[in-house]
Amino acid sequence: MDSVIKHKSLVRKMLSEIADHFRQGKRWEILEAFDEEHGQYLLFTDGWQGESREYGCFMHIEVKPNGRIWLRRDGTDLDIGQQLLDEGIAKSDLVLAFHSPKMRELSDFAVA
C-alpha cells in the first residue's frame, strides 16, 4: 500500500510540474484532471488556433491498486518513462501501456 501512495504522489507532482512548464508562453490552457481515488492522472490542452479548436489529452498516467504505474499516453518529448525511472521507479513497476501487450513482452518493463 505504501508504494501506491508514493507512486500517486510522485505522478501528481510530475504532472503538475509538466502542466506548469507547458502553460508558459502558450496560447491554450493546460487542464489537470486528477482522480486520486481511481489513480487516474491526465493533462489536456484546450484552446484555439485560428478557427480550429485544439483540445485533447496529451498525458495519461494510471497508478493501479498494486502500485504499478501505467504510462498510457505521453504526447510530449519529455520522455516521462525515463523521468519515472530517474525518480526511482523500478522497470518492473512501470508498464508502457501505449505499446501493445505483445511489444511489452519484448521490453525490460512490466507487461501488465
GITAGI-V826950 format. One line per field, one symbol per residue. ss: DSSP state (~ for helix, > for strand, _ for the rest). phi: phi as a letter, one per 20 degrees, with the letter a starting at -180 (. if undefined). burial: I if it has 16 or more other C-alpha atoms within 10 Angstrom, else O. A space follows every 10 residues. Layout:
ss: ???
phi: ???
burial: ???
This chain:
ss: _~~~~~~~~~ ~~~~~~~~~~ ~~~____>>> >>>>>____> >>>>>>>>>_ _>>>>>>>>> >>>_____>> >>>>_____~ ~~~~~~____ ~~~>>_____ ~~~~_____> __
phi: .fffffffff fgffffffgf gfffmeecfd ddcddffdmd ccccdbrcdm ededbredbb ccdfgenfdd eebcecdelf gfffffeoff gfdddeffef gffffedeef eb
burial: OOOIOOIIOO IIOIIIOIIO OOOOOOOIII IIOIOOOOII IIIIIOOOOO OOOOOOIOII IIIIOOIIII IIIIOOOOOI IOOIOOOOIO IOIIIIIOOO OOOIOOOOOI IO
